[in-house]
Amino acid sequence: MKFKHLLYFSFSALIATGLASCGKSSSEKDQNSSDFKAAEDSLSKRIEEVVYNIPSPTEIPYLLQNTGAEFNESLINARTKVDQYATRTDKAALNLGVYAADIGYLSSYDKTQEAIDYLNSAKTLADNMGVIGTFDADVLKQLEANISNKDSLTKILDATMKKTEDFLKDDNRTKLSALVITGSFIEGLYISTGLVKSYPKDLKESERNIVLTDLMRVILQQKKSVSELLKMLSATEQTESVTPIVADLKSLETAYTALNIEEQIKNNKGSLVLSDKNLIDITNIVDKIRKGITE
């Protein structure tokens, strides 16, 4: 799992140097600098909490893989869309996160060459955002040369992990970090709910739910992560890309609350929640958020 986590966390910080080229002017920074610094500090702390407390998107397909479910290529975002994201910084950041989760999904099923291809697409977005020097040409060549050796891949990515930790602490790059994390988390949740929705329905409902219990439990336990993500995004600048996501995350939080998961588990009735029928509202909202990000 270490290799998979590194892929996720490395991409969560690819945008770190991005704000250097798209940040506010010096005159804007001078105005109300104290308030701005306080807001940035708050967002920076919120980002660190989200990054290190929510599950990596690679964990969900890993659990599904243990059930024997097949890889579903239709759930990942097409690489051919990369050019349509490159011209808008917010959109690029969100979809850089989406591609990070897709790479995690691909690597979970040992589709390493496809993961490398997605790394190249992600690099295109990062370059257009002004993120230089993280996954550069040399790193990509090393990854390609070690495509069949996960141990070597992990060592290569360890250096990037160190950069990730440093970048996330840089207060001048917090907004784009928040958007990358958002895109990655939503894509991970989209893949997981999509896998449940698309799982063969030729089994009896009771048998089907047993097969998918681990995956559904992980999805249902994301209530806290959704709330943390909502708090983080609410603290960022409310742009055209951010505002709809915040609204939909509020609806998603409400859908989780309606299931009353904690009370069910407390009363030893958690099994009553573990049915794909309970995921319909959550799945529909996640689909809407993901569509808004990727289209």
C-alpha positions, 0 to 999 in steps of 0.5 A: 500500500505504500506505493499507492499512498505515495502516488496519491500524496505526491499528486496532492502537492503537485500544484505547490509551485502553481500559485507562484505564477497565478497568485495575487499582485503585490498591491493586493497582498499588501492590502489587508495582509494580516487578514489574508495571512490569517485566512491562509494559515487557517486554510493551510491547517485545514488542508493538512488535516484533510490530506492526512486524515481522509483515506487514500483513494487507492484504499477503496479499489484495494478493498474492492479487489479483495472481493474479486470485482473486476477493474472498470475502465469506464469509471476513470476520466479520459486522458484526452480531456486534459487539454480542455482543463489546461486553460483554467487554473481552478479546473486544472487543479481539480482535474489534476486531483482527479487524475491522481485518484485514477492513477491510484485506481490503475495501480491498485489493479497493477495496470502500471503502464496505464498509470504511467500514461496518466502520469504524463497527462497529469504532468501536462496539467501541472506544467500548464499551471506553472508547477515545474520540477516535481514530475519532470521529464527525468522522473517520468523516465525513471518511472518508465524504466522501473515500470515492473519494479514497485520497490524502485518506483516507491524509492523514486516517489519517496523524494517526491513525497518529501517535496509534497510535505514541504509544498503543503506547508507553503501558505502561498499555495493553499488554494490550489492544494485544496482543489487538487485534494477535492478532485482526488477525493471526489474521484475516489468516492465516484469510483467506489460508488460507481463500482457498487452501482455497476456491480453485476445484479444477477445475484440475489440482493442479500448475496450481492450486499454481502460481496460488497459489504467492505466497499459499502462500509468504507463509502458510508464511513466517509461522512467525516471526510465529506464534512472536513472537505466541506469546511476546507472548501468553504474557507477558500475563495468562492470561484465559479468552480468552487461554489457549486461544489460547496453547495453539492457537498452540503447536500452530500453531507445531508445525505450521509446524516440522513442515514444516521450511520453512527446511531445504527452502529451504536445500536448494533444495527449497522448491517441495516445500512449496508445495502446499495439501496442506501447509497442511491442519494450519495451516489447521485450527488457524487455523480453530479459533483464529479460531472461538474469537475470533469466536464 
